[in-house]
Amino acid sequence: MANPSPHLLLVATGGTIAGRASSAQDNLGYRAAELSAQDLVAAVPALASVPLRCLQLAQLDSKDMSHAVWQGLVRCLAAELARPDVSGVVITHGTDTLEETAFFLQRVLAPEKPVVLTAAMRPATSLQADGPQNLLDAVCVAQAAGARGVLVAFGGQVHAGDELRKVDAYRLQAFDSEPAGPLALVEEGRVLALRPWPQATGLGAALCERPLADWPRVGWITSHAGFDAALVDAAVAAGFDGLVLAGTGNGSLHADLEAAAVRALQAGLQLRLSTRCGSGRVVGPGGLVVPVSATHSPAQARVALLLDLLAQPARPQA
Ligand code: SIN
């Protein structure tokens, strides 16, 4: 049998990139996740000559991203990346939880081949549609010599999957990866590397094979003026396994939250501290009750804690 010919796999999961509105001026009242993987490819004439296989893995607004879809993605990627004829993968996704999926996939798989996520801030029907260019850029990155790991191609920049942060709710330039900044730029189809591609070892796809009903329950609570500790106590009573506490400033916690955190620790929950600030991370440890998450944002810290807990035996429920 002839060797299968090398190609890229496009995995579509929905998002605004696959969204449609009834008018080209409408960037708000659109429905996300309507166009298929094939529709997205057809909107980019330059992709006609690229060997690309399409797979519609999900069709959702990424605000509704679930651990079930993540488990499906890990299974799909582990199988596809092991194929010698698959040279890389492009994933289309919504922007709203892109940073969580990218972080999760990089920590679990840290693949040697490129897995490039992309998205759009405007629906496909918009006068300002950014999806087609972002998709083309993602394909260029997936074809770039030496590219590896989970990457995000967006707005002409390439970010490391585990450093990404959504920093703007509306504008087209919605992502950054401060403090390190982009790994590369994409300019007119050329990928200009600024930093080395990620070199890491993944936790392994087997970690995600635990039945979903037994995945740790990990939430995230933000410290704020007038904090009501009942929120933390309710999470303990509901059987949560872990909580990320997004502190004020450099991770300081309202006194009532700190007292509730001590109760949660005594009840066996694992806690991690992050900051509610829009950028930067907690510079610790500084005598805090709760261990500082080395990751930047509360969203990343929640995924990191989920993975820490998945790697441990399940906690017996009271
Ligand atoms: C989504 O995250 O699926 C909708 C919003 C977006 O993609 O910008």
Residues whose N, C-alpha, C, O or C-beta is under 5 A from the ligand:
A	BS01	SIN	G15 T16 I17 A32 L60 D61 S62 K63 H93 G94 T95 D96 T97 A120 M121
